[in-house]
Amino acid sequence: MKKTPAEESAAPKPTRARNRRGEGGRLREDIVAAAVELLDESGDERAITLRSVARRVGIAAPSIYPHFPDQPAIMLAVVRGEFAELERNLRAAVEAAGDDPRERLYAACTAYLDFARLHPERYRTMFGGLWLPTLGDSSLTHGDLAALGSETMQLLVGLFGDCVAAGQATSTDVPSDTVALWLGLHGLAHQRAVSQAFPWPDDIADRIITTLAHLSDGESPRRLA
């Protein structure tokens, strides 16, 4: 009898060959990669368990413990990896945008919205989907969670500050206004994902960025989709 796609996805891989001495880091990477695959395929953080990850990698579940003490630790590694990828995307977009501060800020905002659109399951998990670990019941600490996304936020703060320095924005509190800008982008990304049938205005992203970044009058670099 032919297996369904879900059954084929859940099927264990062949038993993984034991790592040679010094290759333990490769198994850690394989564990995280397997968790990301499960998240992309299922769209549900609850599909990522020690057993499902071990089955996907082709190892016994206890083999995970030298690398991750529990499931939340695996999820933390997944989320950290996705924040790092988001930051890389933003930096690449900014680098390609040229020297104009306003263009660079718009490029970063565009890349942010694109990441959320192209990777909805990962994005939801990064910003508190079903993965809401309870501190004290896992190996995670408050510091682990508080640090998530800090590099991306600092990148946005720097781009925003460059607009102010160039006379292109009128903010008098760049760090706080950057948080407001991020909340606007996050809200749009989230609502687009859950309200796909809503007739979104073509220039809604442009309006959000221009308003929350306190950009001075001037033509927007480009209309954001």
SEGUKOL-262071 format. One line per field, with one value per residue: residue number from 1; residue in three letters; x, y, z of N, C-alpha, C, O in turn. Coordinates in steps of 0.001 Angstrom, whole numbers, plus 500000, padded with zeros to 6 digits. Example, Ala and Ser with C-alpha at 12.3 -4.5 7.8 and 13.67 -1.06 7.14 Angstrom:
% SEGUKOL-262071
resi 1, 2
resn ALA, SER
nu 513190, 512850
nv 494310, 497750
nw 507800, 507080
cau 512300, 513670
cav 495500, 498940
caw 507800, 507140
cu 513200, 512900
cv 496700, 500030
cw 507800, 507870
ou 514236, 513409
ov 496681, 501138
ow 508465, 508039
//
This chain:
% SEGUKOL-262071
resi 1, 2, 3, 4, 5, 6, 7, 8, 9, 10, 11, 12, 13, 14, 15, 16, 17, 18, 19, 20, 21, 22, 23, 24, 25, 26, 27, 28, 29, 30, 31, 32, 33, 34, 35, 36, 37, 38, 39, 40, 41, 42, 43, 44, 45, 46, 47, 48, 49, 50, 51, 52, 53, 54, 55, 56, 57, 58, 59, 60, 61, 62, 63, 64, 65, 66, 67, 68, 69, 70, 71, 72, 73, 74, 75, 76, 77, 78, 79, 80, 81, 82, 83, 84, 85, 86, 87, 88, 89, 90, 91, 92, 93, 94, 95, 96, 97, 98, 99, 100, 101, 102, 103, 104, 105, 106, 107, 108, 109, 110, 111, 112, 113, 114, 115, 116, 117, 118, 119, 120, 121, 122, 123, 124, 125, 126, 127, 128, 129, 130, 131, 132, 133, 134, 135, 136, 137, 138, 139, 140, 141, 142, 143, 144, 145, 146, 147, 148, 149, 150, 151, 152, 153, 154, 155, 156, 157, 158, 159, 160, 161, 162, 163, 164, 165, 166, 167, 168, 169, 170, 171, 172, 173, 174, 175, 176, 177, 178, 179, 180, 181, 182, 183, 184, 185, 186, 187, 188, 189, 190, 191, 192, 193, 194, 195, 196, 197, 198, 199, 200, 201, 202, 203, 204, 205, 206, 207, 208, 209, 210, 211, 212, 213, 214, 215, 216, 217, 218, 219, 220, 221, 222, 223, 224, 225
resn MET, LYS, LYS, THR, PRO, ALA, GLU, GLU, SER, ALA, ALA, PRO, LYS, PRO, THR, ARG, ALA, ARG, ASN, ARG, ARG, GLY, GLU, GLY, GLY, ARG, LEU, ARG, GLU, ASP, ILE, VAL, ALA, ALA, ALA, VAL, GLU, LEU, LEU, ASP, GLU, SER, GLY, ASP, GLU, ARG, ALA, ILE, THR, LEU, ARG, SER, VAL, ALA, ARG, ARG, VAL, GLY, ILE, ALA, ALA, PRO, SER, ILE, TYR, PRO, HIS, PHE, PRO, ASP, GLN, PRO, ALA, ILE, MET, LEU, ALA, VAL, VAL, ARG, GLY, GLU, PHE, ALA, GLU, LEU, GLU, ARG, ASN, LEU, ARG, ALA, ALA, VAL, GLU, ALA, ALA, GLY, ASP, ASP, PRO, ARG, GLU, ARG, LEU, TYR, ALA, ALA, CYS, THR, ALA, TYR, LEU, ASP, PHE, ALA, ARG, LEU, HIS, PRO, GLU, ARG, TYR, ARG, THR, MET, PHE, GLY, GLY, LEU, TRP, LEU, PRO, THR, LEU, GLY, ASP, SER, SER, LEU, THR, HIS, GLY, ASP, LEU, ALA, ALA, LEU, GLY, SER, GLU, THR, MET, GLN, LEU, LEU, VAL, GLY, LEU, PHE, GLY, ASP, CYS, VAL, ALA, ALA, GLY, GLN, ALA, THR, SER, THR, ASP, VAL, PRO, SER, ASP, THR, VAL, ALA, LEU, TRP, LEU, GLY, LEU, HIS, GLY, LEU, ALA, HIS, GLN, ARG, ALA, VAL, SER, GLN, ALA, PHE, PRO, TRP, PRO, ASP, ASP, ILE, ALA, ASP, ARG, ILE, ILE, THR, THR, LEU, ALA, HIS, LEU, SER, ASP, GLY, GLU, SER, PRO, ARG, ARG, LEU, ALA
nu 500850, 500577, 502328, 501166, 502034, 502490, 503038, 505342, 507025, 507252, 508550, 511332, 514748, 517457, 519605, 521911, 525350, 527933, 529520, 532877, 535703, 535654, 533673, 531306, 529997, 528815, 526661, 525067, 524375, 522914, 520742, 519449, 518867, 517097, 514976, 514146, 513269, 511074, 509441, 508929, 507571, 505339, 504248, 503800, 504900, 504682, 505203, 507820, 509618, 511692, 511728, 510693, 512601, 514927, 514212, 514086, 516768, 517989, 518928, 519152, 516925, 518156, 520690, 520602, 520862, 523583, 523978, 521715, 519792, 517021, 513766, 512955, 515492, 516402, 514527, 515207, 517697, 516886, 515325, 517243, 518922, 517232, 516806, 519394, 519560, 517569, 518783, 521022, 519739, 518605, 520921, 522150, 520275, 520377, 523017, 522880, 521343, 522608, 523909, 522157, 520467, 517640, 516828, 518200, 517006, 514391, 514964, 515772, 513378, 511737, 513033, 512595, 509767, 509558, 510901, 509159, 506944, 507864, 508698, 506618, 505990, 508380, 508744, 506499, 507100, 509457, 508507, 506789, 504764, 503222, 505286, 506108, 508035, 508105, 509793, 511905, 510774, 512324, 515532, 516075, 516830, 515929, 517611, 518338, 516011, 515534, 517597, 517066, 516864, 518143, 520352, 519252, 517458, 519226, 520471, 518360, 517982, 520392, 520133, 517875, 518795, 520715, 519071, 517963, 520272, 520874, 518952, 516568, 514632, 512588, 512734, 513101, 513771, 515292, 515799, 513347, 511449, 512244, 511490, 508739, 508464, 509277, 507198, 505086, 505811, 505864, 503210, 501891, 503027, 502110, 499278, 498836, 499425, 497404, 495070, 494506, 492639, 491878, 491446, 494178, 495626, 497636, 499794, 500274, 502452, 504356, 503081, 503101, 505867, 506778, 505299, 505832, 508567, 508946, 509589, 510694, 509013, 508935, 509648, 508913, 511337, 510574, 507509, 506283, 505488
nv 498805, 502189, 504856, 507834, 511323, 512537, 510348, 509411, 511543, 511377, 509037, 507151, 508010, 506137, 504448, 506583, 506984, 506628, 509504, 510487, 511041, 514293, 515250, 515920, 518360, 518370, 516632, 518102, 520228, 518777, 517967, 520408, 521190, 519155, 519737, 522201, 521373, 519777, 521717, 523374, 521569, 520722, 523026, 523504, 524002, 522096, 519702, 519232, 517244, 515442, 512797, 512852, 514418, 512898, 510624, 511701, 512432, 509998, 508741, 507487, 508695, 509331, 510101, 512743, 514209, 514880, 517178, 518819, 519613, 519390, 519603, 522386, 523591, 522780, 524103, 526726, 526903, 526635, 528974, 530967, 530535, 531295, 534005, 534881, 534385, 536125, 538571, 538464, 538592, 541166, 542764, 542193, 543268, 545961, 546572, 546344, 548495, 550912, 554188, 556069, 557044, 556845, 555121, 552839, 552233, 551667, 549446, 547560, 547275, 546227, 543774, 542576, 542226, 540562, 538257, 537368, 536770, 534752, 532736, 531734, 529886, 529686, 532375, 532883, 531224, 532402, 534759, 534110, 531954, 528992, 528232, 528891, 528890, 527925, 529457, 527951, 525486, 524334, 524166, 526723, 530231, 533508, 535358, 534042, 534246, 536992, 538007, 537342, 538335, 540762, 541725, 542262, 544284, 546291, 546814, 547998, 550248, 551617, 552202, 553812, 555916, 556938, 558089, 560183, 561667, 562490, 564313, 563336, 562251, 562952, 562080, 562197, 560364, 557833, 555007, 554239, 554913, 553189, 550747, 551132, 551256, 548654, 547218, 548038, 546897, 544208, 543811, 544193, 542108, 539890, 540161, 540081, 537429, 536078, 537201, 536936, 537409, 539996, 543267, 544662, 547893, 549046, 550611, 550207, 549302, 551252, 553482, 552806, 552682, 555281, 556864, 555816, 555942, 558589, 560010, 562675, 564911, 563736, 561817, 558387, 555778, 553463, 551879, 549662, 546229
nw 500000, 499117, 500703, 502320, 501698, 504212, 505837, 504607, 505136, 507897, 508195, 509417, 508787, 507269, 509594, 511082, 510355, 512784, 514096, 513351, 515529, 516840, 515200, 516344, 516246, 513759, 514025, 515756, 514073, 512179, 513701, 514244, 511615, 510891, 512596, 511550, 509028, 509747, 510848, 508617, 506982, 508453, 509531, 512163, 515344, 517298, 516142, 516374, 518196, 520540, 519754, 517096, 515795, 516195, 514742, 512166, 511740, 511951, 514244, 517645, 520141, 522695, 521833, 521286, 523624, 524488, 523034, 523109, 525872, 526114, 524446, 524167, 524000, 521511, 519927, 520546, 519309, 516655, 516332, 516868, 514685, 512583, 513118, 512661, 509923, 509006, 509676, 507970, 505491, 505625, 505809, 503361, 501601, 502318, 501665, 498909, 498289, 498026, 498885, 499943, 502845, 503286, 501228, 502055, 504515, 503664, 502073, 503977, 505415, 503416, 502944, 505395, 505432, 503227, 504122, 506136, 504562, 502840, 504535, 506423, 508545, 509988, 510661, 512301, 514446, 515379, 516485, 518582, 518189, 518578, 520079, 523081, 525457, 528887, 531371, 533732, 533558, 531719, 530040, 529284, 529708, 530966, 529794, 527425, 525862, 525850, 524331, 521725, 518397, 518824, 517371, 514865, 515535, 516372, 513954, 512517, 514142, 513659, 510909, 510928, 512515, 510772, 508848, 510317, 510872, 508317, 507825, 506901, 508440, 511297, 513892, 517451, 519255, 518555, 519226, 520547, 518596, 516612, 517647, 517503, 514711, 514019, 515267, 513664, 511164, 511898, 512678, 510219, 508709, 510143, 510009, 507264, 506831, 508209, 507313, 504494, 502517, 502824, 501475, 501004, 500906, 498170, 498865, 501559, 503128, 502579, 503698, 506416, 506997, 506300, 508086, 510726, 510831, 510854, 508536, 506500, 504176, 500902, 497965, 498135, 498115, 496707, 495941, 498286, 498171
cau 500000, 501399, 502275, 500802, 503187, 502739, 503673, 506701, 507796, 507484, 509311, 512706, 515823, 518346, 520423, 523014, 526674, 528515, 530501, 534258, 536122, 535736, 532582, 530065, 529314, 528006, 525401, 524270, 523822, 521911, 519564, 518762, 518339, 515926, 513886, 513664, 512513, 509799, 508642, 508487, 506644, 504109, 503703, 503377, 506045, 504476, 505711, 509236, 509840, 512964, 511552, 510554, 513883, 515840, 513794, 514464, 518225, 518426, 519649, 518301, 516616, 519161, 521889, 520428, 521131, 524884, 523964, 520576, 519235, 515582, 513175, 513071, 516842, 516429, 513745, 515987, 518708, 516173, 514942, 518475, 519371, 516366, 517115, 520655, 519247, 516866, 519770, 521810, 518902, 518500, 522214, 522369, 519383, 520907, 524249, 522526, 520508, 523409, 524360, 521127, 519916, 516227, 516797, 518711, 515983, 513316, 515443, 515716, 511974, 511267, 513600, 511912, 508445, 509750, 511239, 507930, 506049, 508435, 508909, 505604, 506070, 509560, 508510, 505564, 507812, 510414, 507848, 505807, 503619, 502901, 506486, 506195, 508599, 507939, 511070, 511850, 510395, 513224, 516913, 516203, 516867, 515368, 518595, 518253, 514872, 515644, 518607, 516629, 516557, 518771, 521220, 518391, 516939, 520307, 520659, 517307, 518279, 521445, 519605, 516960, 519637, 521337, 518057, 517876, 521504, 520850, 517833, 515473, 513647, 512515, 512646, 513944, 514038, 515456, 515563, 511924, 510727, 512580, 510599, 507420, 508542, 509265, 505849, 504267, 506167, 505437, 501754, 501506, 503418, 501208, 497913, 498828, 499440, 496144, 493925, 494968, 491573, 491617, 491920, 495237, 496035, 498930, 500878, 500146, 503784, 504949, 502453, 503574, 507270, 506892, 504729, 506486, 509969, 508949, 510341, 510300, 508350, 509813, 509156, 509400, 512265, 509787, 506312, 506521, 504364
cav 500000, 503388, 505752, 509218, 512224, 512754, 509144, 509365, 512567, 510939, 507793, 507366, 507866, 505034, 504728, 507479, 506494, 507309, 510531, 510285, 511916, 515690, 515612, 516088, 519573, 518066, 516066, 519215, 520914, 517900, 518006, 521680, 521152, 518279, 520467, 523195, 520637, 519388, 522934, 523791, 520593, 520602, 524325, 523425, 523795, 520904, 518532, 519087, 516558, 514720, 511556, 513116, 514904, 511754, 509776, 512363, 512401, 508614, 508403, 507217, 509940, 509705, 510678, 514194, 514865, 515550, 518424, 519613, 518964, 519189, 520111, 523844, 523976, 522611, 525190, 527955, 526885, 526902, 530388, 531747, 530408, 532067, 535422, 535142, 534431, 537384, 539656, 538383, 539092, 542618, 543370, 542070, 544231, 547295, 546731, 546518, 549691, 552102, 555028, 556962, 556463, 556508, 553908, 551718, 551869, 551010, 548134, 546674, 546996, 545341, 542452, 542039, 541760, 539427, 537078, 536911, 536213, 533544, 531706, 532042, 529021, 530088, 533716, 532786, 530615, 533382, 535823, 533645, 531198, 528027, 528018, 529853, 528091, 528398, 529469, 527163, 524129, 523895, 524621, 528091, 531303, 534779, 535966, 533384, 534769, 538451, 538345, 536975, 539446, 542014, 542233, 542835, 545549, 547278, 547186, 548956, 551486, 552309, 552727, 554898, 557022, 557535, 558952, 561397, 562439, 563058, 565229, 562683, 561822, 563954, 561430, 562689, 559205, 556794, 553636, 553987, 554963, 551970, 549699, 551387, 550857, 547183, 546750, 548247, 545878, 542906, 543756, 544007, 540754, 538931, 540274, 539585, 535967, 535524, 537850, 537011, 537884, 541410, 544095, 545541, 548975, 548776, 551377, 550127, 549218, 552581, 554362, 552421, 553059, 556732, 557440, 555384, 556373, 560060, 560459, 563987, 564876, 563336, 560633, 557129, 555127, 552601, 551395, 548308, 545306
caw 500000, 498996, 501849, 502084, 501888, 505640, 506366, 504094, 505848, 509270, 508203, 509871, 507831, 507626, 510761, 510757, 510729, 513936, 513772, 513749, 516611, 516457, 514300, 517099, 515813, 512589, 514484, 516270, 512910, 511579, 514568, 514000, 510249, 510904, 513250, 510598, 508011, 510336, 510991, 507290, 506423, 509245, 509886, 513559, 516233, 518130, 515426, 516707, 519465, 520533, 518992, 515665, 515297, 516155, 513621, 510925, 511598, 511878, 515467, 518800, 520848, 523712, 521220, 521218, 524903, 524616, 522274, 523549, 527068, 526011, 523206, 524053, 523585, 520056, 519357, 520686, 518251, 515401, 516292, 516726, 513305, 511702, 513325, 511970, 508499, 508785, 509701, 506738, 504403, 505742, 505489, 501921, 500947, 502593, 500889, 497496, 498129, 497774, 499992, 500467, 504078, 503146, 500402, 502841, 505488, 502924, 501641, 505139, 505712, 502365, 503194, 506574, 505023, 502322, 504928, 506786, 503539, 502250, 505560, 507443, 509730, 510758, 511203, 513417, 515567, 515894, 517233, 519553, 517722, 519634, 520885, 524172, 526551, 530254, 532079, 534952, 533182, 530663, 530220, 528801, 530694, 530510, 528911, 526122, 525107, 525711, 523333, 520381, 517509, 519233, 516303, 513835, 516038, 516337, 512560, 512192, 514874, 512945, 509648, 511300, 512952, 509594, 508223, 511134, 510666, 506968, 507723, 506194, 509432, 512367, 515197, 518542, 520108, 517535, 519708, 520792, 517328, 515873, 518172, 516915, 513307, 513979, 515584, 512473, 510182, 512414, 512601, 508825, 508312, 510799, 509494, 505893, 506878, 508736, 506656, 503113, 501639, 503073, 500354, 501502, 499991, 497537, 499486, 503018, 503739, 502437, 504686, 507746, 507156, 506260, 509304, 511960, 510802, 510872, 507377, 506003, 502872, 499806, 497270, 498673, 497177, 495847, 496604, 498789, 497984
cu 500889, 501220, 501839, 502046, 503523, 503447, 505113, 507595, 508169, 508356, 510752, 513694, 516652, 519227, 521667, 524322, 527222, 529548, 531902, 534607, 536246, 534610, 531253, 529284, 528434, 526661, 524507, 523607, 522723, 520612, 518758, 518140, 517096, 514732, 513297, 512829, 511131, 508874, 508086, 507411, 505302, 503436, 503292, 504581, 505907, 504947, 507172, 509360, 511192, 512847, 511465, 511859, 514879, 515505, 514237, 515968, 518737, 519269, 518648, 518098, 517651, 520429, 521802, 520952, 522522, 524931, 522851, 519921, 517740, 515070, 513233, 514462, 517017, 515693, 514494, 517047, 518078, 515880, 516170, 518978, 518542, 516563, 518425, 520424, 518499, 517847, 520618, 521024, 518805, 519806, 522503, 521522, 519897, 522149, 523935, 521786, 521303, 523686, 523275, 520468, 518451, 516058, 517199, 517682, 514828, 513717, 515380, 514285, 511372, 511751, 512931, 510561, 508549, 510060, 509983, 506995, 506558, 508599, 507899, 505694, 507245, 509328, 507583, 506253, 508785, 509743, 506672, 504574, 503168, 504098, 506621, 506723, 508394, 509277, 510919, 511471, 511282, 514615, 517101, 516187, 516215, 516320, 518567, 517163, 515001, 516607, 518158, 516282, 517263, 519657, 520395, 517848, 518014, 520618, 519622, 517537, 519341, 520959, 518683, 517768, 520330, 520359, 517925, 519090, 521528, 519719, 516631, 514381, 513721, 512421, 513584, 514262, 514142, 515226, 514077, 511130, 511058, 511726, 509201, 507390, 508508, 507873, 504910, 504542, 505675, 503918, 501275, 501834, 502453, 499817, 497809, 498758, 498096, 494918, 494233, 493901, 491280, 492179, 492969, 495536, 497423, 500085, 500883, 501514, 504479, 504388, 502976, 504999, 507423, 506408, 505539, 507966, 510086, 509754, 509800, 509681, 509372, 509282, 509748, 510313, 511548, 508560, 506513, 505278, 503920
cv 501250, 504305, 507143, 510084, 512447, 511564, 509030, 510366, 512103, 509699, 508058, 507230, 506641, 505425, 505510, 506874, 507294, 508330, 510092, 511281, 513353, 516146, 515784, 517322, 519335, 517472, 517158, 519970, 520087, 517907, 519271, 521688, 520277, 518970, 521513, 522523, 520266, 520587, 523380, 522856, 520575, 521945, 524414, 523109, 522529, 519630, 518256, 518519, 515856, 513475, 511824, 513603, 513750, 510841, 510387, 512282, 510982, 508192, 508020, 508515, 510300, 510320, 512193, 514877, 515464, 516916, 519368, 518918, 518674, 519794, 521634, 524322, 523805, 523770, 526516, 528027, 527175, 528394, 531277, 531705, 531241, 533572, 535794, 535237, 535717, 538550, 539646, 538934, 540616, 543298, 543301, 543088, 545651, 547559, 547002, 547822, 550952, 552897, 555897, 556346, 556036, 555231, 552688, 551271, 551154, 549606, 547130, 546298, 546044, 543912, 541786, 541454, 540569, 538159, 536507, 536249, 534873, 532407, 531893, 531184, 529428, 531448, 533662, 532218, 531607, 534390, 535332, 533017, 530280, 527795, 529144, 529110, 528742, 528321, 528739, 525728, 523575, 524429, 526079, 529097, 532556, 535454, 535357, 534014, 536262, 538841, 538060, 538224, 540746, 542596, 542880, 544190, 546626, 547719, 548224, 550303, 552291, 552931, 553917, 556137, 557711, 558470, 560277, 562280, 563115, 564053, 564658, 562182, 562772, 563339, 562086, 561573, 557988, 555382, 553320, 553986, 553758, 550814, 549874, 550972, 549341, 546644, 546936, 547196, 544504, 542765, 543526, 542589, 539720, 538973, 539843, 538062, 535396, 536118, 538038, 537562, 539371, 542249, 545115, 546639, 548698, 549452, 551271, 550053, 550568, 553538, 554083, 552916, 554572, 557374, 557088, 555744, 557892, 560621, 561794, 563845, 564557, 562069, 559385, 556464, 554197, 552174, 549945, 547457, 544753
cw 500000, 500192, 501421, 502238, 503349, 506252, 505886, 504815, 507237, 509340, 508621, 508727, 508209, 508799, 510361, 511216, 511892, 513474, 514163, 514845, 516092, 515552, 515023, 516690, 514607, 512990, 515042, 515120, 512250, 512387, 514320, 512609, 510177, 511539, 512312, 509508, 508532, 510478, 509644, 506742, 507142, 509498, 511344, 514429, 517078, 517447, 515762, 518108, 519397, 519665, 517500, 515053, 515176, 514981, 512297, 510678, 511405, 513061, 516547, 519572, 521909, 523130, 521111, 522477, 525052, 523930, 522712, 524740, 526975, 524697, 523095, 523620, 522084, 519394, 519446, 519593, 516896, 515275, 516153, 515293, 512348, 511890, 512632, 510465, 508147, 508740, 508437, 505553, 504425, 505349, 503988, 501162, 501131, 501753, 499422, 497226, 497838, 499033, 500612, 501703, 503959, 502318, 501222, 503885, 504796, 502488, 502786, 505471, 504687, 502600, 504392, 506172, 504078, 503101, 505570, 505787, 503009, 503248, 506697, 508700, 510612, 511421, 512406, 514653, 516200, 516819, 518063, 518964, 518833, 520538, 521897, 525403, 527900, 530969, 533404, 534678, 532074, 530963, 529830, 529946, 530110, 529532, 527514, 525264, 524862, 524602, 521905, 519560, 517830, 518133, 515195, 514273, 516004, 514909, 512150, 512894, 514127, 511647, 509889, 511709, 511789, 508875, 508983, 510882, 509300, 506776, 507009, 507143, 510619, 513761, 516208, 519537, 519192, 518076, 519918, 519494, 516449, 516349, 517578, 515450, 513180, 514284, 514394, 511413, 510617, 512325, 511184, 508367, 508887, 510176, 508040, 505870, 507294, 508075, 505171, 502169, 501818, 501922, 500810, 500482, 499426, 498263, 501003, 503694, 503692, 503484, 506089, 507972, 507218, 507560, 510541, 511997, 510790, 509706, 506888, 504625, 501785, 499188, 497887, 497660, 496207, 496640, 497015, 498601, 499302
ou 501832, 500098, 502110, 503024, 504697, 504344, 505998, 508766, 509266, 508849, 511336, 513497, 516564, 519556, 522378, 524414, 527002, 530348, 532095, 533883, 536857, 534576, 530195, 528056, 527420, 525639, 523297, 522425, 521713, 519520, 517534, 517009, 516141, 513602, 512081, 511792, 510134, 507668, 506909, 506453, 504254, 502218, 502524, 505211, 506906, 505077, 507694, 509219, 511764, 513772, 512086, 512189, 515588, 516403, 514708, 516401, 519776, 520199, 517442, 519007, 518006, 521171, 522810, 521437, 522645, 525818, 523025, 519534, 517240, 515824, 513537, 514585, 517707, 516175, 514425, 517273, 518665, 516151, 516143, 519410, 519076, 516494, 518553, 521028, 518764, 517753, 520908, 521569, 518909, 519795, 523041, 521988, 519855, 522310, 524623, 521618, 520725, 523695, 523463, 519956, 518066, 515251, 516597, 517505, 514340, 512904, 514980, 513999, 510591, 510983, 512725, 510243, 507715, 509537, 509768, 506324, 505768, 508635, 508297, 505497, 507118, 509669, 507838, 506016, 508922, 510330, 505680, 503459, 502776, 503964, 507175, 505950, 508497, 509828, 509920, 511798, 511033, 514848, 518186, 515611, 515983, 515882, 518752, 517371, 514626, 516451, 518815, 515494, 517010, 519719, 520780, 517786, 517728, 520988, 519960, 517314, 519210, 521329, 518709, 517461, 520516, 520758, 517795, 518959, 522126, 519541, 515763, 513324, 514778, 512058, 514704, 514939, 513196, 514511, 513604, 510241, 510238, 511285, 508554, 506403, 507795, 507416, 504043, 503607, 505140, 503409, 500349, 501017, 502036, 499247, 496786, 498114, 497686, 493818, 494222, 494234, 490513, 493278, 492663, 495687, 498288, 501206, 501432, 501716, 505118, 505131, 503258, 505303, 508119, 507027, 505895, 508556, 511192, 510505, 508588, 509801, 510500, 508538, 510952, 510080, 511880, 508589, 506869, 504158, 502984
ov 501352, 504517, 507574, 509644, 512539, 511723, 508615, 510091, 512389, 509342, 509069, 506431, 506158, 506598, 505144, 506321, 508502, 508060, 509414, 512252, 513601, 517313, 515794, 517341, 520010, 517769, 517134, 520309, 520636, 517858, 519222, 522142, 520616, 518811, 521696, 523053, 520426, 520482, 523725, 523305, 520429, 522017, 525298, 522063, 521962, 518590, 517180, 519244, 515698, 513143, 511114, 513244, 513637, 510340, 509677, 512086, 510769, 507397, 508205, 509343, 511473, 510991, 512858, 516006, 516499, 517722, 520586, 517754, 517801, 520409, 522142, 525346, 524601, 524349, 527335, 529090, 527880, 529003, 532247, 532722, 531829, 534330, 536888, 536079, 536328, 539414, 540707, 539652, 541272, 544299, 544247, 543698, 546454, 548645, 547783, 548215, 551964, 552340, 556413, 555229, 554985, 554366, 551622, 550075, 550140, 548683, 545983, 545140, 545159, 542959, 540572, 540319, 539665, 537093, 535295, 535273, 533964, 531240, 532184, 531688, 529506, 531649, 534314, 532676, 531647, 534823, 536041, 533482, 530737, 527236, 530204, 528743, 529960, 527235, 528898, 524838, 522489, 525058, 526626, 528851, 532643, 536055, 536067, 534281, 536753, 539900, 538500, 539063, 541752, 543814, 543914, 545129, 547767, 548870, 549219, 551362, 553506, 554059, 554901, 557256, 558928, 559512, 561344, 563490, 564179, 564583, 565405, 561739, 563329, 564029, 562479, 561803, 557210, 554611, 552258, 553155, 553350, 549991, 548899, 550399, 548802, 545709, 546098, 546656, 543738, 541713, 542745, 541942, 538792, 537931, 539293, 537475, 534348, 535595, 539158, 538125, 539945, 541971, 546295, 546340, 548175, 548944, 552142, 550682, 550977, 554314, 555005, 553499, 555091, 558307, 557972, 555842, 558429, 561584, 562012, 562802, 565051, 561326, 559325, 556579, 554151, 552121, 549102, 547908, 543956
ow 500785, 500653, 500301, 502842, 503707, 507080, 506635, 505077, 507718, 510410, 508230, 507811, 509337, 508974, 509426, 512312, 511978, 512578, 515172, 515061, 515053, 515164, 514392, 516772, 514434, 512371, 514818, 515188, 511810, 511822, 514201, 512440, 509478, 511077, 512277, 509110, 507828, 510254, 509538, 506113, 506513, 509661, 511724, 514268, 517521, 518093, 515471, 519093, 518318, 518924, 516709, 513922, 514176, 514304, 511408, 509543, 510781, 512927, 516382, 519646, 522026, 523848, 520871, 522407, 525707, 524210, 522687, 524635, 527684, 523942, 522016, 522949, 521448, 518420, 518529, 519015, 516076, 514240, 515395, 514750, 511408, 510923, 512081, 509800, 507112, 507869, 507883, 504714, 503389, 504634, 503414, 500199, 500199, 501196, 498765, 496072, 497441, 500131, 501714, 501623, 504472, 502657, 501090, 504114, 505296, 502529, 502589, 505775, 505038, 502474, 504399, 506527, 504127, 502776, 505549, 506120, 502758, 502857, 507825, 509805, 511834, 512587, 513418, 515771, 517423, 517811, 518230, 519202, 519907, 521626, 521607, 526287, 528039, 531151, 534105, 535463, 531552, 531995, 530026, 531005, 528904, 528551, 526525, 524080, 523797, 523994, 520961, 519997, 517168, 517968, 514648, 513480, 515639, 514682, 511508, 512309, 513976, 511318, 509149, 511299, 511807, 508355, 508383, 510700, 509136, 505679, 506557, 506694, 510915, 514713, 515878, 520540, 519071, 517436, 519514, 519307, 515628, 515546, 517197, 514989, 512334, 513627, 514143, 510821, 509816, 511939, 510963, 507712, 508195, 509854, 507632, 505001, 506794, 508253, 504661, 501127, 501045, 501442, 500977, 499298, 500128, 498280, 501677, 504733, 504661, 504086, 506854, 509013, 508091, 508071, 511321, 513073, 510724, 509862, 506868, 503981, 501779, 499829, 498138, 496456, 495022, 497869, 496193, 498842, 499353
//
